[in-house]
């Protein structure tokens, strides 16, 4: 009976370690994708701001 409990404990610990490693890898990939997404969104925001600023400057020059 004691041997059975030890085997079940070892199997449980190995499976828990495996799930933890897989979860860590998954979270790492999700974090990298979010970082890339934030970078792209920041570049788009800067580009839209530059376009709006150019439009405002051109409107100010036309209407003195």
C-alpha positions in Angstrom: 0.0 0.0 0.0 2.8 2.4 0.8 4.5 1.7 -2.5 1.3 2.5 -4.3 1.0 5.9 -2.5 4.6 6.7 -3.3 4.1 5.9 -7.0 0.9 8.0 -7.2 2.8 10.9 -5.4 5.6 10.7 -7.9 3.3 10.6 -10.9 1.4 13.5 -9.5 4.5 15.6 -9.0 5.9 14.8 -12.4 2.6 15.7 -14.1 2.4 18.9 -12.0 5.9 19.9 -13.0 5.1 19.2 -16.7 2.0 21.3 -16.5 3.9 24.1 -14.8 6.6 24.1 -17.5 4.0 24.1 -20.3 2.0 26.9 -18.6 5.2 29.0 -18.2 6.0 28.5 -21.9 2.5 29.5 -22.9 2.6 32.6 -20.7 6.0 33.6 -22.1 4.6 33.3 -25.7 1.5 35.3 -24.7 3.6 38.0 -23.2 5.8 38.3 -26.3 2.7 38.6 -28.5 1.3 41.3 -26.3 4.6 43.2 -26.3 4.7 43.0 -30.1 1.0 44.1 -30.3 1.7 47.1 -28.1 4.7 48.1 -30.2 2.5 48.0 -33.4 -0.3 50.0 -31.7 2.2 52.6 -30.5 3.6 53.0 -34.0 0.1 53.4 -35.5 -0.8 56.0 -32.8 2.3 58.0 -33.6 1.6 57.8 -37.4 -2.0 59.0 -36.9 -0.9 61.8 -34.6 1.7 62.9 -37.3 -1.0 62.9 -40.0 -3.4 64.9 -37.7 -0.6 67.4 -36.9 0.2 67.9 -40.6 -3.5 68.4 -41.4 -3.8 71.0 -38.6 -0.7 72.8 -39.8 -1.9 73.0 -43.3 -5.4 74.3 -42.2 -3.7 77.0 -40.1 -1.6 78.1 -43.1 -4.6 78.4 -45.4 -6.7 80.4 -42.9 -4.6 83.2 -41.5 
